[in-house]
């Protein structure tokens, strides 16, 4: 997946809104669908993003949200059955898109027969939900002390840092590349950021976008 995605989130409650904020902070275009008019109003007051009032299982509503150009849809309401229904409806309209459903218990991995990924945010938190929405090229470790993000990032072909050694890449202050590409050594100045390889990266939130641009393009 590219680093800048169009993402639809069904459910603007606590989990959906926090996940949307994280994804937007990472540079993704996020549209929220919410059926509770009061929550829609609260989101509109707090956040400058596209918020649609309606039922995300309604094909007209998810078409209005831009399903034809979206890369992923995450159904993050508090109802597992509704979330699965949203994902199935979206997959019918756009079979190539990534589907992620919030479930109400950790034992729900069997639901991955119907969706690309499931999240149990009561245990993992919104950052893990955001990572599942984007896919496996960037993964954040949950429950890190404070706001520091420790991520597993796959270097994209053609990214500004791809093929360069760490000494040749001007990472912003607040960035630490921890591992080399095969995970056997701590990264050094001569470590090469090989396209397709994954690296453990620690970043402070205010430079995360810049680091993602360098490593993902």
Secondary structure, DSSP 8 states (H G I E B T S, - for coil): --SS-EEEEE--SHHHHHHHHHHHHTT-EEEEEES-HHHHHHHHHH--SEEEES-TTSHHHHHHTTTTT-SEEEE-SS-HHHHHHHHHHHHHH-TTSEEEEE-SSTTGGGGGGTSSEEE-HHHH-HHHHHHHHH-TTEEE-SS-STT-EEEEEE--TT-TTTT-BGGGS---TTEEE-B-TTSSSB--TT-B--TT-EEEEEE-GGGHHHHHHHHH-
